[in-house]
């Protein structure tokens, strides 16, 4: 019996989605933060926590840049999570933090 090789798999190529379509979705480039910027963001987060003041956080979620205004309720330094009044963010997601 003769082996048909790759010919037998051709009909299924149209059923399986083309992986190239999904690989073209480019993740936004997260800017490299300097040590000074990291320290500044950390100070602003602590300031919001202790004073109960609003801050604006720009962050990355599901390959999209989003922005959120809120008050820091808790800072988990072990897991590197920041708990806002409406959202939990990891410090690695953060692009920018500024006082409101």
C-alpha positions, 0 to 999 in steps of 0.5 A: 500500500502506498503512503499518501504522505501530507496529501491526506491532511490537506482537507483539515488545513482549512478547518484549523485556524491560521496561526499567522493571523493571531501572531500578527497581534502585536503587544504594546511595547512597555517602556523600560522604567528607570530606577528613579521612575520606579522609586517615584511611582512607589512613593506616589503609591504610598502617598495615596495609601497613607493620605487616601488621595486619588492617583491615576495609574496607566497599566497594561491589561490583555495587550491594551493600555488602560488608565484608572483613577482610584485610591490605594487601599492595600499594597502587598509587597510580597506578591507585588500587588496594588489594591485600588478601591475597584481593581487589583494590579500587579506592579509589573503591569504599571506604565505610569503613576501620577497624582490627581 
